[in-house]
Amino acid sequence: MTDEERTQREDLSRTGTRAASVILHARILLKADAGAGGPGWDDERMAEAVECGASTVYRVRQAFVEEGLTAALFRKKPTGRQYRKLDGAQEAHLIALACGAPPEGRANRTLRLLADRLVELEVVDAISPECVRMTLKKTNSSPGCASSGGFPRRPTPSSSAPWRTCWRCIPGPTIRPIRWSAWTKSASS
């Protein structure tokens, strides 16, 4: 490691403006430096010094050797992430199909019928019924669902009468021994 790279990593590990994992990986690389002026520690000693597992030290060093500095410092983007199959216009088309009248001879639409209809109308190339289900679940587009705005919620009335908290505000006689109690008499009586 050159002096410039070492200075860069020292600055990175000292400033608290980065993610904790980036700072930890920079500290591991500083301790692993076997060049002139570097400590060159072994994995167990580094793991103890930076308070992490030995496997973390091993993975950081391996990533530095095989892929370079950026791969060793920063985490990789997830590779198995599934992105949305439908965009906004396609979702709107799906919702319009789901809320519309079912086809002739059917009482309801099924997820498979909706998926097939989307492909038939060339909205998408291919889509699974599970993707249709997840999209409809996310949008709360069930025609009879109370949370979709079809049935506005009414406020629930209170089941108990309001209580007065000041003994001077209560009309009529109060119980003298406990006159400072807020629960001596209700306002409705």
SVG drawing of the C-alpha trace seen along z (x, -y; Angstrom):
<svg xmlns="http://www.w3.org/2000/svg" viewBox="-78 -26 87 46">
<polyline fill="none" stroke="black" stroke-width="0.4" points="0.0,0.0 1.4,-3.4 1.6,-6.3 -1.1,-8.1 -3.5,-5.1 -2.6,-4.7 -3.4,-8.4 -6.7,-8.1 -7.8,-5.1 -6.7,-6.7 -8.8,-9.7 -11.7,-7.5 -11.4,-5.5 -11.1,-8.6 -14.0,-10.7 -17.5,-9.7 -19.2,-10.7 -19.3,-7.2 -21.2,-4.1 -19.9,-2.0 -19.2,0.9 -17.0,-1.3 -15.0,-2.6 -14.6,0.9 -13.4,2.2 -10.9,-0.7 -9.5,0.1 -9.1,3.8 -7.2,2.8 -5.0,0.5 -4.1,3.3 -3.6,5.8 -1.1,3.6 2.1,5.7 4.0,3.1 6.7,0.8 5.4,-1.1 2.3,1.1 1.6,3.3 0.8,6.5 -1.2,8.1 -2.7,11.6 -6.5,12.2 -7.2,13.1 -5.3,10.0 -7.1,7.7 -10.5,9.2 -9.8,8.5 -8.5,5.0 -11.4,3.8 -14.0,5.9 -15.4,8.0 -15.4,11.6 -12.4,13.4 -14.6,14.2 -15.2,10.5 -11.5,9.8 -11.0,12.7 -13.7,11.5 -12.5,7.9 -8.9,9.0 -10.0,11.4 -12.2,8.8 -9.3,6.3 -7.0,8.8 -9.4,10.1 -11.6,7.1 -9.8,4.0 -10.3,1.2 -13.9,0.2 -15.1,3.8 -13.4,4.2 -14.7,1.0 -18.3,0.9 -21.0,3.6 -22.1,5.2 -25.5,4.5 -27.9,7.4 -28.0,9.6 -31.2,11.6 -33.5,8.6 -36.7,8.7 -37.9,5.5 -41.4,4.5 -42.9,6.3 -45.6,3.6 -45.1,-0.1 -47.8,-2.7 -49.7,-2.6 -49.7,1.2 -50.9,1.3 -53.8,-1.1 -54.8,1.2 -54.8,4.2 -56.9,2.4 -59.4,1.4 -59.6,5.0 -60.0,6.3 -62.8,3.7 -64.7,4.2 -67.4,6.7 -66.3,10.3 -66.3,12.1 -69.4,13.8 -70.2,17.1 -68.1,16.2 -69.3,14.8 -65.8,13.5 -62.4,12.9 -59.6,15.2 -56.0,14.2 -55.1,16.5 -57.9,14.9 -56.5,11.4 -52.9,12.5 -54.0,14.1 -56.1,11.0 -53.1,8.7 -51.0,10.8 -53.8,11.0 -54.1,7.2 -50.3,6.9 -50.0,4.8 -47.1,7.1 -45.2,9.9 -45.7,12.4 -47.0,12.2 -47.7,14.8 -50.9,14.9 -48.8,14.4 -47.5,11.1 -51.1,10.1 -52.1,11.0 -49.3,9.1 -50.0,6.0 -53.7,6.0 -52.9,6.6 -50.6,3.7 -53.1,1.3 -56.1,2.3 -58.3,2.5 -60.8,4.9 -64.2,3.5 -65.9,4.2 -63.0,3.5 -63.8,1.0 -60.3,-0.5 -60.5,-1.4 -62.8,-4.3 -66.1,-2.6 -67.3,-2.8 -66.0,-5.9 -65.4,-5.2 -67.6,-7.0 -66.1,-8.1 -67.0,-5.8 -68.9,-7.7 -67.5,-7.5 -69.2,-4.9 -68.6,-6.8 -69.7,-10.2 -67.2,-13.0 -65.8,-13.6 -65.1,-16.9 -61.7,-17.3 -62.3,-20.4 -64.4,-20.0 -65.5,-23.6 -67.0,-23.0 -69.3,-20.2 -72.8,-21.4 -74.3,-20.1 -72.7,-18.8 -69.5,-16.8 -68.2,-14.2 -66.1,-16.3 -63.5,-13.8 -62.3,-13.2 -63.0,-16.5 -59.7,-16.6 -60.5,-13.5 -61.3,-13.9 -63.6,-11.0 -66.2,-12.0 -69.1,-12.9 -69.8,-12.8 -70.7,-15.8 -73.9,-14.2 -75.6,-13.7"/>
</svg>
